Amino acid sequence: MDIEQFREFCLTLKGTSEGFPFGEETLVFYVAGKMFALTDVTSFESVNLKCDPGEAIELRERYPAIIPGYHMNKKHWNTIINDGSISNSMMKKLIQDSYDLVFAKLPKKTRESIGDK
């Protein structure tokens, strides 16, 4: 997956916006103002995604390209190294899972205003 495919997929998720709160190089995707994905746009060497803590450990054990979240809470975030070992379909699943985790924690009124995912 390249940076454009990553960006396009993230933006297909309802209520998603993007921004650069940490400088010109770090692209962040939000649902209702809450981060669910971020990456360096100049290198696109890795992607940080939120993950269920139990699943995070399992993914790290199964895939060498998935490590604890760089500069993030390592219990809840994974960094996926873009070395080609993670398929596009798997990357989309990980992005969707991250989005779903954040979406589920939004207030009910906010979730309803965004609508069905």
ABEGO torsion letter per residue (X at the ends): XBAAAAAAAAAABBGBBBBBAAEAABBBBBBGGBBABBBBAAAGABBBBBBBAAAAAAAAAABAABBBBBGBBAAABBBBBBAGABBAAAAAAAAAAAAAAAAAABBAAAAAAAEBX
